[in-house]
Amino acid sequence: MPRRQLGRHLRDLRNRARMTTRTAAQQLEWSEAKIWRIETGQTSLRSLDVEAMCKVYGAPAELIAPLTALARETKARGWWTAYGDVIAEGFEVYIGLEEAATRLSTYENEVVPGLLQTEAYTRALLLAARPEMPATEVDRRVQLRMARQALITRADAPLYLDAVISEAVLWRCVGSDAVSAGQLAHLRQMRDLPNVRIQVIPTDSGYHEGMESGRFVMLEFPELRQGELPEPPVVYVEAFTGPVYLDKEIEIERYRKAFTSIKSVAVDAREGIEEASAGRTA
């Protein structure tokens, strides 16, 4: 989160100075890729580098001290860095954002959302996608996903999760009937938590914007102290070739509209879970 905040402030300063990333890179004697990584919060930053950027951008003197202080915070390491050997490139950014979020809205049309998966379901998905994956790596990836789920049950300000899934997900067999039945039982338990809402889109629902948007996650962050700019939401899209992070206002509003459309045809998950559970035991 500090990286993202610092990157946004530096991007705003560059834009106010009417400088392109190419011009900024030339003056700082850096690559354009480095400027992009800084502005998108994908790298930590030294205080000296922030001071250099502020000088090039003509930043007001009163901004330099707080920005350099923020730079020192970007070097903090989250718990997930211990799993760096099994985190896909770019996904550590998502985990950091997820850790800082207060609300997560997700639409999933293929599998159960990661924060709601059982250990057996996660393991079955990994083995189906990568049967050649070493057992030790599978174990590490499962452990990472289970560790992320502590956000929902933590005692202090648990994450509010608003999940909408396709009804077909409930009926899809992952691993085995026993694994799928266990996953359905877990969903039944999770939907009873006060900070979790699970809805299902019936197969006969008709058109909704999720049919065009595909699966996505919207993360929203806590209100800051008075006088501080609120942290804007972020939309995460898990593309086949890698993660995509969207934070422009027009992009966020479009996904908000899509989620509203999706929820307009969704129903409470209880009946769908019970029907799918009965189907597994029939």
C-alpha positions in Angstrom: 0.0 0.0 0.0 2.8 2.6 0.8 4.3 1.8 -2.6 1.0 2.4 -4.4 0.4 5.6 -2.5 3.9 6.9 -3.2 3.7 6.0 -6.9 0.4 7.8 -7.2 1.8 11.0 -5.6 4.9 10.9 -7.8 2.8 10.3 -11.0 0.6 13.3 -10.0 3.7 15.5 -9.6 5.0 14.4 -13.0 1.7 15.1 -14.7 1.5 18.5 -13.0 5.0 19.3 -14.4 3.6 18.3 -17.8 6.4 15.7 -18.2 6.1 12.4 -20.1 7.6 9.3 -18.6 10.3 9.5 -21.3 11.2 13.0 -20.4 11.3 12.2 -16.7 13.4 9.1 -17.4 15.9 11.1 -19.4 16.3 13.8 -16.8 16.7 11.2 -14.0 18.9 9.0 -16.2 16.6 6.0 -15.5 14.7 3.8 -17.8 11.0 4.4 -18.6 10.3 0.9 -17.2 11.7 2.0 -13.8 9.4 5.1 -13.8 6.4 2.9 -14.7 7.3 0.4 -11.9 7.6 3.2 -9.4 4.3 4.8 -10.4 2.4 1.5 -10.3 3.7 0.6 -6.8 5.7 -2.4 -8.0 9.0 -1.5 -6.4 10.4 0.1 -3.2 12.2 3.4 -3.4 15.1 5.1 -1.6 14.5 8.5 0.0 17.3 9.9 -2.1 15.5 8.7 -5.3 12.3 10.4 -4.1 14.1 13.7 -3.4 15.6 13.5 -7.0 12.2 13.0 -8.5 10.7 15.8 -6.5 13.5 18.1 -7.7 13.0 17.2 -11.3 9.2 17.6 -11.0 9.4 20.9 -9.2 7.5 19.6 -6.1 6.6 22.1 -3.3 9.1 21.9 -0.5 6.5 20.9 2.1 5.7 17.7 0.1 9.3 16.4 0.1 9.5 15.3 3.7 6.3 13.3 3.8 7.1 11.6 0.5 10.6 10.6 1.6 9.0 9.3 4.9 6.6 7.3 2.7 9.5 5.9 0.7 11.0 4.4 3.9 7.7 2.6 4.5 7.9 1.0 1.0 10.8 -1.2 2.2 8.5 -2.9 4.8 8.1 -6.6 4.1 4.7 -8.3 4.3 4.2 -11.9 5.7 3.7 -13.2 2.1 7.3 -12.5 1.1 8.1 -15.8 2.9 6.3 -17.4 0.0 8.1 -15.5 -2.7 9.3 -18.8 -4.3 5.7 -19.8 -5.2 4.1 -16.4 -5.9 3.5 -15.7 -9.6 5.2 -12.7 -11.1 3.1 -9.6 -10.3 0.8 -11.4 -7.9 2.6 -10.1 -4.7 1.1 -6.7 -5.5 -2.4 -8.2 -5.4 -1.7 -9.9 -2.0 -0.5 -6.6 -0.5 -3.6 -4.8 -1.8 -5.8 -7.6 -0.5 -4.2 -7.4 2.9 -4.9 -3.6 3.1 -8.5 -3.8 1.8 -11.6 -3.4 3.9 -14.0 -4.7 1.2 -13.6 -7.1 -1.6 -16.2 -7.6 -4.4 -15.6 -10.5 -6.8 -17.4 -12.1 -9.7 -16.2 -15.6 -10.5 -17.7 -17.7 -13.4 -15.3 -20.7 -13.4 -14.1 -21.7 -9.9 -14.8 -20.9 -6.3 -13.0 -17.6 -5.3 -9.7 -18.3 -3.7 -10.7 -16.8 -0.3 -13.5 -19.3 -0.1 -11.7 -22.4 -1.2 -11.0 -25.4 1.0 -7.5 -26.9 1.2 -8.6 -30.0 -0.8 -10.3 -27.9 -3.5 -7.2 -25.7 -3.9 -4.9 -28.7 -4.1 -7.2 -30.4 -6.7 -7.2 -27.3 -8.9 -3.4 -27.0 -8.7 -2.8 -30.6 -9.6 -5.3 -30.4 -12.5 -3.7 -27.3 -13.9 -0.1 -28.4 -13.4 0.1 -32.1 -12.9 3.9 -31.9 -13.2 4.2 -29.6 -10.2 6.4 -31.0 -7.5 4.5 -32.0 -4.3 6.5 -29.5 -2.2 5.5 -26.6 -4.4 1.9 -27.7 -4.4 2.0 -27.7 -0.6 3.5 -24.2 -0.5 0.9 -22.8 -2.8 -1.9 -24.4 -0.8 -0.4 -22.9 2.4 -0.2 -19.5 0.9 -3.9 -19.5 -0.2 -5.0 -20.8 3.2 -2.9 -18.0 4.9 -4.7 -15.3 2.9 -8.1 -16.5 4.2 -7.2 -15.2 7.7 -8.4 -11.8 6.4 -12.0 -13.0 6.7 -11.9 -14.4 10.2 -9.4 -12.0 11.9 -10.7 -10.4 15.1 -9.7 -6.9 14.2 -11.7 -5.4 11.3 -12.3 -8.6 9.2 -12.5 -8.1 5.4 -16.0 -7.8 4.0 -16.3 -10.2 1.2 -19.1 -9.8 -1.4 -18.9 -12.8 -3.8 -21.0 -13.6 -6.8 -20.4 -16.9 -8.6 -22.0 -18.7 -11.5 -24.3 -21.6 -10.5 -22.2 -23.9 -12.8 -19.3 -23.5 -10.3 -21.4 -25.2 -7.6 -22.0 -28.2 -9.9 -18.5 -28.5 -11.4 -16.6 -31.5 -10.1 -13.1 -30.5 -9.0 -10.9 -33.4 -7.9 -13.6 -35.8 -6.8 -17.2 -35.8 -5.6 -15.8 -35.9 -2.0 -13.7 -32.8 -2.6 -16.6 -30.9 -4.3 -19.0 -31.9 -1.5 -16.5 -30.6 1.1 -16.2 -27.4 -0.8 -20.0 -26.9 -0.8 -20.2 -27.6 2.9 -17.5 -24.9 3.5 -19.4 -22.4 1.4 -22.5 -23.1 3.5 -20.5 -22.3 6.6 -18.8 -19.2 5.2 -22.1 -17.6 4.0 -23.3 -17.6 7.6 -20.5 -15.2 8.6 -21.7 -11.6 9.1 -18.9 -10.2 6.9 -19.4 -12.6 4.0 -22.1 -12.5 1.4 -22.3 -15.2 -1.3 -24.7 -15.0 -4.2 -25.3 -17.3 -7.2 -26.2 -16.4 -10.8 -28.8 -19.0 -11.9 -28.2 -20.7 -15.3 -31.4 -19.2 -16.6 -30.7 -15.7 -15.5 -30.4 -14.1 -18.9 -28.0 -11.3 -19.8 -25.7 -9.5 -17.3 -22.5 -7.6 -17.8 -20.4 -10.3 -16.2 -20.8 -12.1 -19.5 -18.7 -9.4 -21.1 -16.4 -8.4 -18.2 -15.4 -12.0 -17.2 -14.1 -12.7 -13.7 -12.7 -9.8 -11.7 -12.0 -8.6 -8.2 -12.6 -5.0 -6.9 -10.7 -4.0 -3.8 -11.7 -1.0 -1.7 -9.7 0.5 1.1 -10.3 2.2 4.5 -11.0 5.8 5.0 -7.9 7.8 5.9 -7.4 10.5 8.5 -9.0 13.8 8.0 -7.3 15.8 5.3 -5.7 12.8 3.6 -6.8 11.7 0.2 -8.7 8.4 0.2 -7.0 5.5 -1.4 -8.9 4.8 -4.7 -10.2 1.3 -5.4 -8.4 -1.1 -7.6 -9.8 -3.8 -10.0 -7.7 -6.9 -10.4 -8.2 -9.0 -13.6 -6.5 -12.3 -13.8 -5.7 -12.6 -17.5 -4.2 -15.8 -19.0 -0.9 -14.1 -19.6 -0.6 -12.3 -16.2 -2.4 -10.0 -13.8 -3.9 -6.6 -14.8 -4.5 -3.8 -12.3 -6.9 -1.0 -13.1 -7.3 2.1 -11.0 -8.5 4.9 -13.3 -11.8 6.4 -12.3 -13.5 5.6 -15.6 -12.3 1.9 -15.3 -13.5 1.6 -11.7 -16.9 3.0 -12.6 -17.3 0.6 -15.4 -16.6 -2.3 -13.2 -18.9 -1.0 -10.5 -21.6 -0.8 -13.1 -20.9 -4.4 -14.2 -21.0 -5.7 -10.6 -24.4 -3.9 -10.1 -25.6 -5.6 -13.2 -24.3 -9.0 -12.1 -25.9 -8.6 -8.7 -29.3 -7.6 -10.2 -29.7 -11.2 -11.5 -28.0 -13.0 -8.6 -29.8 -14.8 -5.8 -28.8 -15.9 -2.3 -26.5 -18.9 -2.5 -28.2 -21.0 0.1 -30.7 -22.8 -2.2 -28.1 -23.3 -4.9 -25.6 -24.8 -2.4 -28.2 -27.1 -1.0 -29.3 -28.3 -4.4 -25.7 -29.0 -5.5 -25.0 -30.7 -2.2 -28.0 -33.0 -2.6 -26.9 -33.7 -6.2 -23.5 -34.9 -4.9 -25.0 -37.3 -2.4 -27.8 -38.6 -4.7 
